[in-house]
Amino acid sequence: MRRTTLALVFLTIAQGTVAAPLTYPLSVSSDGKLSGTGADLIRKEFPTAQFILYGEDHGFADSPIVLRAIAHEARPFGFKYHVVEVGPLSTHMIRETLKQKGTDGVHALVHEVPLGIPFLSLRDDAALASDFLGADAKGTAYLWGIDQEFIGSPPFHLKRLVAIAPNASARTAAEKLLKEEQEAAATAAQQNFLLSRYKDADFDALAAEFKGSAEALNIIAELKESAAVYQLWMGGHNYENNERRARLLA
């Protein structure tokens, strides 16, 4: 996509009345530059804004193209962090892959586990994320993932558990789960995915196998919370799902 045009719509509310919507054209040219009256409006907000919040429909190139152009212009005003709707384990994996192999590396991950990565698996989203691969003076990464782990992502994390298993028993347990997850993914049998079927007690038993390994226990804890979020939604408990997910995001 060489050119993307977006309309920004603002509603002015005064004295209990709603004014007619005002539309501000915003364009991104092939060289990644913002233009249009929408761009001028956004630029005026940079000096005093705390953050930039962008709502988008997943899977379309427009949003990351626009955001990348906005982020480039906003960086001199201190906007150095990019927060994405992806789990922290997956975000860390993608961040390290982008550092070492670029977007070609992410392309390889997508082919390794086709249902494993949400959103950052898309070319323009990965390109946007690649602009945030550094860290601040405290060592905090500029690219943050704050959501639950994606339902198809456990093969990546289970492979890591196999690699860092402290003993044969832990390795066998992780290998068994990995094989089951790969079989479920091969047929897209979502009901058989780890995050669809594993309960708190199951994760606690797995954690006992990896006692003493901080990295492994963190992986298991993230998967445990992700499973709870998904299973509330799958069970029709939408309010509880949103409440728990909101706490996780915070």
Backbone as CSV, one residue per row, in Angstrom:
resi,resn,N_x,N_y,N_z,CA_x,CA_y,CA_z,C_x,C_y,C_z
1,MET,0.843,-1.174,0.000,0.000,0.000,0.000,0.889,1.238,0.000
2,ARG,0.762,2.079,-1.012,1.656,3.228,-1.152,1.061,4.498,-0.567
3,ARG,-0.239,4.493,-0.338,-0.828,5.708,0.206,-2.054,5.329,1.031
4,THR,-2.138,5.903,2.186,-3.256,5.607,3.069,-3.917,6.912,3.484
5,THR,-5.211,6.972,3.419,-5.931,8.168,3.829,-6.879,7.812,4.955
6,LEU,-6.877,8.628,5.984,-7.691,8.383,7.161,-8.451,9.650,7.499
7,ALA,-9.655,9.516,7.952,-10.424,10.683,8.387,-10.522,10.671,9.898
8,LEU,-10.194,11.770,10.525,-10.345,11.927,11.962,-11.628,12.694,12.213
9,VAL,-12.480,12.144,13.050,-13.769,12.775,13.316,-13.824,13.182,14.779
10,PHE,-14.144,14.430,15.030,-14.219,14.951,16.386,-15.630,15.494,16.632
11,LEU,-16.174,15.200,17.805,-17.463,15.750,18.182,-17.229,16.820,19.234
12,THR,-17.741,17.992,18.992,-17.615,19.079,19.937,-18.881,19.139,20.786
13,ILE,-18.715,19.019,22.098,-19.858,19.014,23.009,-19.819,20.290,23.836
14,ALA,-20.849,21.074,23.780,-20.898,22.321,24.548,-22.330,22.611,24.964
15,GLN,-22.526,22.929,26.235,-23.815,23.323,26.778,-24.910,22.319,26.435
16,GLY,-24.541,21.033,26.519,-25.538,19.992,26.336,-25.923,19.722,24.900
17,THR,-25.283,20.382,23.940,-25.603,20.141,22.537,-24.394,19.543,21.835
18,VAL,-24.661,18.762,20.812,-23.591,18.136,20.044,-23.506,18.811,18.689
19,ALA,-22.341,19.376,18.403,-22.156,20.053,17.118,-22.002,19.028,16.003
20,ALA,-22.132,19.499,14.782,-21.936,18.619,13.635,-20.501,18.106,13.614
21,PRO,-20.290,16.834,13.266,-18.925,16.292,13.224,-18.048,17.081,12.254
22,LEU,-16.798,17.258,12.640,-15.816,17.899,11.774,-14.845,16.837,11.288
23,THR,-14.582,16.808,10.013,-13.705,15.803,9.419,-12.389,16.442,9.005
24,TYR,-11.288,15.822,9.427,-9.957,16.339,9.112,-9.199,15.285,8.306
25,PRO,-8.988,15.518,7.027,-8.256,14.530,6.217,-6.832,14.332,6.725
26,LEU,-6.407,13.076,6.737,-5.045,12.729,7.151,-4.497,11.735,6.143
27,SER,-3.370,12.069,5.553,-2.775,11.199,4.540,-1.357,10.808,4.926
28,VAL,-0.930,9.649,4.426,0.445,9.194,4.574,0.966,8.898,3.178
29,SER,1.997,9.598,2.787,2.545,9.419,1.444,3.474,8.213,1.393
30,SER,3.964,7.899,0.223,4.796,6.704,0.045,6.113,6.776,0.810
31,ASP,6.539,7.994,1.177,7.772,8.116,1.957,7.512,8.147,3.458
32,GLY,6.257,7.862,3.859,5.925,7.757,5.270,5.662,9.070,5.970
33,LYS,5.408,10.142,5.221,5.181,11.452,5.814,3.683,11.731,5.967
34,LEU,3.339,12.376,7.100,1.965,12.788,7.337,1.667,14.078,6.583
35,SER,0.420,14.214,6.144,-0.005,15.465,5.526,-1.505,15.612,5.726
36,GLY,-2.018,16.787,5.395,-3.435,17.056,5.549,-3.728,17.819,6.823
37,THR,-4.945,18.379,6.910,-5.309,19.155,8.091,-5.365,18.278,9.342
38,GLY,-5.617,16.991,9.166,-5.585,16.073,10.307,-4.196,15.973,10.906
39,ALA,-3.184,16.001,10.049,-1.795,15.956,10.525,-1.469,17.206,11.328
40,ASP,-1.931,18.358,10.853,-1.677,19.605,11.578,-2.332,19.574,12.960
41,LEU,-3.533,19.028,13.020,-4.260,18.945,14.286,-3.519,18.056,15.285
42,ILE,-3.026,16.927,14.792,-2.297,15.994,15.657,-0.995,16.614,16.151
43,ARG,-0.284,17.274,15.270,1.003,17.872,15.643,0.853,18.895,16.780
44,LYS,-0.262,19.597,16.794,-0.478,20.604,17.837,-0.616,19.966,19.220
45,GLU,-1.007,18.681,19.257,-1.221,18.001,20.530,0.057,17.378,21.108
46,PHE,1.062,17.156,20.285,2.266,16.465,20.743,2.912,17.097,21.980
47,PRO,3.064,18.415,22.050,3.813,18.992,23.171,3.174,18.773,24.541
48,THR,1.851,18.595,24.599,1.179,18.498,25.895,0.543,17.134,26.158
49,ALA,0.529,16.255,25.184,-0.129,14.956,25.351,0.724,13.995,26.168
50,GLN,0.064,13.156,26.973,0.760,12.112,27.736,0.950,10.847,26.907
51,PHE,-0.038,10.530,26.085,0.028,9.293,25.303,-0.821,9.440,24.053
52,ILE,-0.623,8.546,23.127,-1.409,8.476,21.896,-2.171,7.158,21.922
53,LEU,-3.483,7.222,21.910,-4.316,6.018,21.935,-4.973,5.861,20.573
54,TYR,-4.824,4.677,19.977,-5.313,4.451,18.621,-6.161,3.185,18.593
55,GLY,-7.428,3.324,18.244,-8.308,2.172,18.093,-8.363,1.769,16.632
56,GLU,-8.297,0.452,16.360,-8.245,0.022,14.966,-8.891,-1.339,14.773
57,ASP,-9.231,-1.645,13.540,-9.711,-2.972,13.170,-8.499,-3.837,12.843
58,HIS,-8.398,-4.968,13.502,-7.241,-5.833,13.278,-7.189,-6.325,11.835
59,GLY,-5.971,-6.406,11.314,-5.773,-7.052,10.029,-5.711,-6.133,8.829
60,PHE,-5.804,-4.824,9.051,-5.728,-3.881,7.943,-4.438,-3.090,8.031
61,ALA,-3.834,-2.818,6.882,-2.530,-2.146,6.852,-2.614,-0.673,7.224
62,ASP,-3.792,-0.061,7.053,-3.916,1.383,7.265,-3.394,1.820,8.633
63,SER,-3.841,1.131,9.677,-3.525,1.583,11.031,-2.030,1.602,11.326
64,PRO,-1.290,0.500,11.115,0.137,0.567,11.404,0.900,1.548,10.516
65,ILE,0.429,1.760,9.279,1.083,2.735,8.405,0.910,4.143,8.978
66,VAL,-0.322,4.471,9.379,-0.597,5.782,9.962,0.147,5.944,11.287
67,LEU,0.077,4.919,12.128,0.731,4.988,13.434,2.238,5.136,13.318
68,ARG,2.818,4.475,12.346,4.273,4.572,12.181,4.670,6.008,11.814
69,ALA,3.868,6.640,10.966,4.142,8.026,10.587,3.949,8.964,11.779
70,ILE,2.885,8.730,12.552,2.643,9.548,13.745,3.771,9.358,14.758
71,ALA,4.157,8.102,14.980,5.200,7.812,15.966,6.521,8.462,15.601
72,HIS,6.825,8.497,14.319,8.083,9.117,13.873,8.114,10.599,14.230
73,GLU,7.002,11.273,13.998,6.959,12.701,14.308,6.839,12.965,15.809
74,ALA,6.265,12.029,16.542,6.041,12.234,17.976,7.278,11.930,18.818
75,ARG,8.211,11.167,18.271,9.362,10.731,19.075,10.157,11.883,19.698
76,PRO,10.413,12.975,18.985,11.157,14.076,19.610,10.461,14.674,20.831
77,PHE,9.160,14.404,20.994,8.414,14.908,22.144,8.360,13.891,23.278
78,GLY,9.119,12.805,23.159,9.218,11.832,24.241,8.377,10.589,24.102
79,PHE,7.735,10.408,22.969,6.916,9.202,22.760,7.818,8.065,22.259
80,LYS,8.328,7.272,23.206,9.326,6.247,22.881,8.802,4.818,23.039
81,TYR,7.609,4.679,23.604,7.104,3.349,23.930,5.904,2.987,23.057
82,HIS,5.837,1.727,22.666,4.738,1.217,21.843,4.103,0.052,22.595
83,VAL,2.828,0.195,22.948,2.112,-0.814,23.726,1.146,-1.545,22.808
84,VAL,1.226,-2.872,22.779,0.443,-3.645,21.812,-0.449,-4.660,22.508
85,GLU,-1.498,-5.060,21.807,-2.480,-6.019,22.310,-1.992,-7.451,22.061
86,VAL,-0.862,-7.758,22.666,-0.212,-9.060,22.504,0.356,-9.456,23.872
87,GLY,0.435,-10.733,24.150,0.967,-11.187,25.424,2.443,-10.849,25.583
88,PRO,2.913,-10.666,26.819,4.311,-10.291,27.040,5.316,-11.345,26.585
89,LEU,4.981,-12.619,26.708,5.898,-13.668,26.261,6.086,-13.595,24.740
90,SER,4.977,-13.482,24.034,5.042,-13.413,22.572,5.715,-12.130,22.112
91,THR,5.436,-11.030,22.816,6.052,-9.756,22.448,7.558,-9.818,22.622
92,HIS,8.012,-10.427,23.702,9.454,-10.580,23.926,10.075,-11.413,22.807
93,MET,9.414,-12.511,22.442,9.927,-13.370,21.375,10.019,-12.612,20.062
94,ILE,8.981,-11.844,19.741,8.969,-11.100,18.481,9.999,-9.980,18.512
95,ARG,10.128,-9.309,19.652,11.119,-8.234,19.774,12.522,-8.765,19.519
96,GLU,12.855,-9.904,20.129,14.182,-10.481,19.935,14.373,-10.972,18.502
97,THR,13.320,-11.496,17.908,13.392,-11.951,16.509,13.622,-10.775,15.578
98,LEU,12.911,-9.675,15.802,13.099,-8.481,14.976,14.514,-7.936,15.112
99,LYS,15.062,-7.977,16.313,16.426,-7.493,16.530,17.435,-8.308,15.732
100,GLN,17.245,-9.626,15.730,18.238,-10.519,15.148,18.027,-10.771,13.655
101,LYS,16.756,-10.860,13.227,16.483,-11.305,11.860,15.522,-10.405,11.094
102,GLY,15.034,-9.339,11.739,14.122,-8.444,11.060,12.766,-9.073,10.789
103,THR,12.012,-8.469,9.889,10.675,-8.981,9.595,10.715,-10.347,8.912
104,ASP,11.825,-10.700,8.279,11.948,-12.047,7.708,11.901,-13.101,8.809
105,GLY,12.446,-12.757,9.968,12.403,-13.675,11.095,10.990,-13.889,11.597
106,VAL,10.198,-12.817,11.633,8.798,-12.941,12.040,8.034,-13.774,11.017
107,HIS,8.348,-13.571,9.738,7.737,-14.372,8.668,7.977,-15.865,8.923
108,ALA,9.187,-16.209,9.358,9.509,-17.614,9.634,8.711,-18.133,10.828
109,LEU,8.522,-17.300,11.855,7.732,-17.708,13.018,6.289,-17.994,12.626
110,VAL,5.747,-17.180,11.737,4.365,-17.367,11.289,4.211,-18.708,10.584
111,HIS,5.205,-19.084,9.815,5.135,-20.372,9.125,5.397,-21.539,10.074
112,GLU,6.164,-21.285,11.118,6.430,-22.338,12.103,5.169,-22.691,12.883
113,VAL,4.429,-21.680,13.328,3.179,-21.887,14.069,2.145,-20.924,13.473
114,PRO,1.414,-21.340,12.432,0.536,-20.423,11.698,-0.505,-19.712,12.554
115,LEU,-0.981,-20.336,13.631,-1.999,-19.716,14.481,-1.394,-19.135,15.754
116,GLY,-0.067,-18.920,15.745,0.622,-18.625,16.994,0.787,-17.176,17.374
117,ILE,0.734,-16.255,16.408,1.039,-14.862,16.707,-0.093,-13.964,16.232
118,PRO,-0.696,-13.186,17.123,-1.706,-12.227,16.680,-1.075,-10.887,16.333
119,PHE,-1.581,-10.262,15.288,-1.345,-8.845,14.982,0.097,-8.520,14.583
120,LEU,1.071,-8.776,15.436,2.448,-8.475,15.063,2.962,-9.415,13.978
121,SER,2.184,-10.409,13.630,2.547,-11.295,12.523,2.296,-10.625,11.177
122,LEU,1.542,-9.539,11.171,1.243,-8.830,9.931,2.398,-7.906,9.571
123,ARG,2.704,-7.803,8.292,3.922,-7.123,7.847,4.032,-5.694,8.360
124,ASP,2.967,-4.912,8.187,3.055,-3.504,8.568,3.059,-3.325,10.081
125,ASP,2.381,-4.202,10.813,2.443,-4.149,12.274,3.838,-4.502,12.765
126,ALA,4.465,-5.489,12.121,5.833,-5.859,12.499,6.804,-4.735,12.169
127,ALA,6.581,-4.051,11.042,7.443,-2.928,10.682,7.321,-1.803,11.699
128,LEU,6.090,-1.534,12.154,5.887,-0.526,13.189,6.609,-0.925,14.473
129,ALA,6.470,-2.183,14.889,7.128,-2.660,16.106,8.641,-2.571,15.994
130,SER,9.161,-2.732,14.790,10.613,-2.709,14.598,11.221,-1.337,14.871
131,ASP,10.374,-0.298,14.961,10.858,1.043,15.310,11.000,1.227,16.816
132,PHE,10.660,0.195,17.598,10.657,0.307,19.062,11.429,-0.857,19.701
133,LEU,12.623,-1.123,19.218,13.373,-2.293,19.684,14.403,-1.970,20.762
134,GLY,14.560,-0.725,21.093,15.548,-0.361,22.097,15.001,-0.466,23.506
135,ALA,15.715,0.139,24.439,15.325,0.165,25.848,15.774,1.480,26.454
136,ASP,15.103,1.901,27.528,15.461,3.160,28.163,16.645,2.960,29.114
137,ALA,17.011,4.015,29.826,18.185,3.970,30.699,18.041,2.956,31.823
138,LYS,16.817,2.623,32.186,16.567,1.642,33.247,16.504,0.217,32.714
139,GLY,16.642,0.075,31.399,16.584,-1.251,30.794,15.188,-1.693,30.418
140,THR,14.200,-0.805,30.548,12.827,-1.133,30.187,12.666,-1.053,28.673
141,ALA,12.179,-2.130,28.078,12.012,-2.167,26.620,11.002,-1.135,26.162
142,TYR,11.202,-0.627,24.959,10.269,0.333,24.382,9.016,-0.341,23.817
143,LEU,9.104,-1.639,23.521,7.966,-2.382,22.973,7.343,-3.213,24.086
144,TRP,6.107,-2.892,24.444,5.406,-3.584,25.529,4.273,-4.443,24.984
145,GLY,4.113,-5.642,25.536,2.942,-6.469,25.277,2.218,-6.677,26.591
146,ILE,0.934,-6.320,26.667,0.248,-6.311,27.963,-1.034,-7.147,27.987
147,ASP,-1.286,-7.917,26.954,-2.531,-8.686,26.877,-2.284,-10.122,27.342
148,GLN,-3.343,-10.941,27.273,-3.135,-12.369,27.528,-2.368,-12.970,26.354
149,GLU,-1.760,-14.119,26.601,-1.097,-14.825,25.507,-2.157,-15.366,24.552
150,PHE,-1.884,-15.272,23.264,-2.845,-15.682,22.243,-3.117,-17.179,22.345
151,ILE,-4.338,-17.561,22.029,-4.764,-18.947,22.220,-3.937,-19.940,21.402
152,GLY,-3.377,-19.494,20.284,-2.570,-20.396,19.458,-1.080,-20.329,19.729
153,SER,-0.654,-19.538,20.717,0.774,-19.301,20.937,1.514,-20.333,21.791
154,PRO,0.844,-21.204,22.581,1.579,-22.108,23.460,2.674,-22.958,22.828
155,PRO,2.594,-23.383,21.541,3.737,-24.146,21.018,5.071,-23.428,21.181
156,PHE,5.092,-22.109,20.979,6.330,-21.348,21.190,6.794,-21.443,22.639
157,HIS,5.873,-21.274,23.560,6.230,-21.211,24.976,6.548,-22.600,25.545
158,LEU,5.861,-23.610,25.024,6.150,-24.980,25.464,7.522,-25.436,24.959
159,LYS,7.898,-25.006,23.774,9.248,-25.312,23.276,10.301,-24.706,24.191
160,ARG,10.019,-23.515,24.683,10.955,-22.878,25.608,11.027,-23.656,26.915
161,LEU,9.891,-24.158,27.391,9.897,-24.963,28.612,10.709,-26.244,28.410
162,VAL,10.580,-26.859,27.261,11.391,-28.048,26.965,12.868,-27.691,27.026
163,ALA,13.224,-26.548,26.470,14.637,-26.149,26.393,15.234,-25.843,27.755
164,ILE,14.442,-25.325,28.686,14.988,-24.908,29.982,14.584,-25.844,31.114
165,ALA,14.014,-26.985,30.775,13.571,-27.932,31.809,14.723,-28.303,32.741
166,PRO,14.505,-28.232,34.056,15.585,-28.499,35.011,15.893,-29.982,35.210
167,ASN,15.001,-30.850,34.750,15.220,-32.285,34.935,14.401,-33.054,33.900
168,ALA,14.596,-34.373,33.883,13.939,-35.219,32.882,12.428,-35.230,33.041
169,SER,11.961,-35.208,34.282,10.516,-35.240,34.519,9.845,-33.990,33.961
170,ALA,10.439,-32.841,34.210,9.880,-31.589,33.699,9.920,-31.571,32.181
171,ARG,11.013,-32.052,31.614,11.139,-32.067,30.154,10.074,-32.974,29.531
172,THR,9.850,-34.130,30.122,8.843,-35.062,29.611,7.452,-34.442,29.659
173,ALA,7.148,-33.748,30.756,5.836,-33.106,30.895,5.643,-32.034,29.826
174,ALA,6.677,-31.225,29.583,6.582,-30.162,28.579,6.502,-30.746,27.173
175,GLU,7.265,-31.789,26.912,7.237,-32.417,25.588,5.868,-33.013,25.292
176,LYS,5.253,-33.607,26.301,3.919,-34.182,26.125,2.905,-33.096,25.770
177,LEU,2.946,-32.005,26.496,2.024,-30.900,26.212,2.286,-30.304,24.832
178,LEU,3.542,-30.178,24.460,3.891,-29.633,23.157,3.338,-30.511,22.040
179,LYS,3.497,-31.811,22.167,2.986,-32.725,21.144,1.470,-32.607,21.027
180,GLU,0.776,-32.557,22.172,-0.682,-32.437,22.160,-1.117,-31.119,21.516
181,GLU,-0.375,-30.049,21.815,-0.725,-28.743,21.265,-0.501,-28.703,19.759
182,GLN,0.568,-29.311,19.304,0.851,-29.351,17.868,-0.202,-30.164,17.128
183,GLU,-0.669,-31.247,17.738,-1.717,-32.057,17.125,-3.030,-31.280,17.042
184,ALA,-3.353,-30.540,18.101,-4.580,-29.741,18.100,-4.490,-28.634,17.057
185,ALA,-3.318,-27.997,16.946,-3.140,-26.907,15.986,-3.219,-27.411,14.549
186,ALA,-2.744,-28.623,14.313,-2.726,-29.177,12.955,-4.131,-29.309,12.379
187,THR,-5.112,-29.492,13.254,-6.500,-29.634,12.808,-7.362,-28.453,13.247
188,ALA,-6.718,-27.416,13.813,-7.429,-26.226,14.320,-8.531,-26.618,15.294
189,ALA,-8.251,-27.634,16.122,-9.221,-28.095,17.116,-9.096,-27.235,18.368
190,GLN,-9.728,-26.076,18.335,-9.542,-25.087,19.399,-9.937,-25.619,20.762
191,GLN,-10.927,-26.513,20.807,-11.360,-27.052,22.088,-10.270,-27.892,22.754
192,ASN,-9.289,-28.334,21.965,-8.201,-29.134,22.508,-6.941,-28.319,22.805
193,PHE,-6.977,-27.017,22.510,-5.825,-26.175,22.800,-5.595,-26.107,24.308
194,LEU,-4.355,-25.951,24.667,-3.983,-25.874,26.079,-4.791,-24.813,26.815
195,LEU,-4.925,-23.629,26.217,-5.600,-22.528,26.902,-7.112,-22.709,26.941
196,SER,-7.622,-23.711,26.214,-9.048,-24.014,26.259,-9.383,-25.054,27.325
197,ARG,-8.410,-25.893,27.676,-8.733,-27.050,28.517,-7.990,-27.118,29.844
198,TYR,-6.860,-26.460,29.947,-6.074,-26.560,31.180,-6.659,-25.651,32.256
199,LYS,-6.836,-26.226,33.457,-7.380,-25.496,34.598,-6.245,-25.062,35.527
200,ASP,-6.605,-24.267,36.534,-5.599,-23.773,37.480,-4.799,-24.918,38.089
201,ALA,-5.487,-25.986,38.486,-4.804,-27.119,39.125,-3.808,-27.775,38.173
202,ASP,-4.135,-27.821,36.885,-3.224,-28.403,35.902,-1.954,-27.555,35.771
203,PHE,-2.136,-26.233,35.726,-0.969,-25.349,35.642,-0.135,-25.411,36.923
204,ASP,-0.801,-25.552,38.056,-0.071,-25.645,39.319,0.784,-26.913,39.353
205,ALA,0.236,-28.010,38.821,1.001,-29.256,38.773,2.200,-29.118,37.831
206,LEU,2.000,-28.418,36.722,3.106,-28.190,35.788,4.161,-27.303,36.442
207,ALA,3.735,-26.292,37.169,4.671,-25.408,37.857,5.506,-26.167,38.879
208,ALA,4.906,-27.151,39.518,5.647,-27.949,40.502,6.803,-28.688,39.850
209,GLU,6.633,-29.071,38.581,7.708,-29.755,37.857,8.894,-28.817,37.605
210,PHE,8.612,-27.520,37.519,9.645,-26.537,37.197,10.025,-25.674,38.400
211,LYS,9.789,-26.193,39.586,10.085,-25.445,40.811,11.546,-24.988,40.811
212,GLY,11.746,-23.701,41.106,13.093,-23.156,41.166,13.551,-22.464,39.896
213,SER,12.806,-22.628,38.799,13.158,-21.971,37.533,12.275,-20.741,37.358
214,ALA,12.827,-19.566,37.597,12.034,-18.336,37.548,11.437,-18.104,36.167
215,GLU,12.213,-18.337,35.113,11.707,-18.110,33.759,10.551,-19.050,33.455
216,ALA,10.717,-20.317,33.792,9.667,-21.295,33.521,8.397,-20.983,34.300
217,LEU,8.550,-20.612,35.559,7.378,-20.302,36.381,6.646,-19.068,35.859
218,ASN,7.387,-18.113,35.311,6.754,-16.942,34.713,5.964,-17.334,33.461
219,ILE,6.545,-18.195,32.636,5.840,-18.670,31.436,4.543,-19.366,31.828
220,ILE,4.633,-20.246,32.808,3.454,-21.013,33.236,2.396,-20.092,33.839
221,ALA,2.829,-19.093,34.604,1.884,-18.152,35.203,1.153,-17.346,34.135
222,GLU,1.866,-16.923,33.098,1.230,-16.175,32.012,0.215,-17.055,31.271
223,LEU,0.571,-18.299,31.039,-0.355,-19.215,30.365,-1.572,-19.518,31.244
224,LYS,-1.352,-19.635,32.541,-2.444,-19.895,33.477,-3.464,-18.760,33.452
225,GLU,-2.983,-17.520,33.526,-3.889,-16.372,33.507,-4.581,-16.255,32.148
226,SER,-3.868,-16.525,31.081,-4.452,-16.456,29.739,-5.568,-17.483,29.581
227,ALA,-5.345,-18.670,30.112,-6.368,-19.722,30.042,-7.624,-19.295,30.788
228,ALA,-7.449,-18.683,31.954,-8.602,-18.226,32.734,-9.402,-17.187,31.952
229,VAL,-8.717,-16.266,31.300,-9.393,-15.226,30.509,-10.175,-15.855,29.362
230,TYR,-9.542,-16.751,28.624,-10.215,-17.372,27.479,-11.399,-18.229,27.908
231,GLN,-11.226,-18.983,28.966,-12.280,-19.915,29.358,-13.509,-19.206,29.909
232,LEU,-13.340,-18.036,30.517,-14.503,-17.249,30.921,-15.304,-16.836,29.691
233,TRP,-14.594,-16.398,28.653,-15.267,-15.997,27.413,-15.937,-17.196,26.750
234,MET,-15.241,-18.323,26.680,-15.794,-19.515,26.043,-17.018,-20.038,26.785
235,GLY,-17.051,-19.781,28.100,-18.188,-20.236,28.899,-19.343,-19.257,28.919
236,GLY,-19.238,-18.167,28.144,-20.312,-17.195,28.090,-20.311,-16.186,29.218
237,HIS,-19.248,-16.161,30.001,-19.148,-15.211,31.112,-18.417,-13.956,30.627
238,ASN,-19.094,-13.201,29.780,-18.426,-12.094,29.100,-18.038,-10.963,30.043
239,TYR,-18.907,-10.651,31.003,-18.569,-9.577,31.942,-17.334,-9.965,32.753
240,GLU,-17.326,-11.184,33.289,-16.187,-11.637,34.090,-14.915,-11.712,33.241
241,ASN,-15.095,-12.113,31.974,-13.946,-12.146,31.061,-13.346,-10.754,30.898
242,ASN,-14.193,-9.760,30.647,-13.710,-8.394,30.464,-13.090,-7.841,31.736
243,GLU,-13.699,-8.161,32.881,-13.175,-7.673,34.156,-11.786,-8.248,34.429
244,ARG,-11.620,-9.536,34.206,-10.322,-10.161,34.473,-9.274,-9.706,33.478
245,ARG,-9.679,-9.558,32.229,-8.745,-9.098,31.216,-8.331,-7.653,31.481
246,ALA,-9.258,-6.833,31.950,-8.931,-5.441,32.273,-7.881,-5.376,33.382
247,ARG,-8.024,-6.235,34.397,-7.029,-6.272,35.474,-5.658,-6.693,34.933
248,LEU,-5.667,-7.656,34.024,-4.426,-8.120,33.431,-3.763,-7.007,32.618
249,LEU,-4.528,-6.308,31.805,-3.983,-5.214,31.015,-3.394,-4.130,31.907
250,ALA,-4.073,-3.825,32.984,-3.575,-2.792,33.916,-2.284,-3.226,34.567
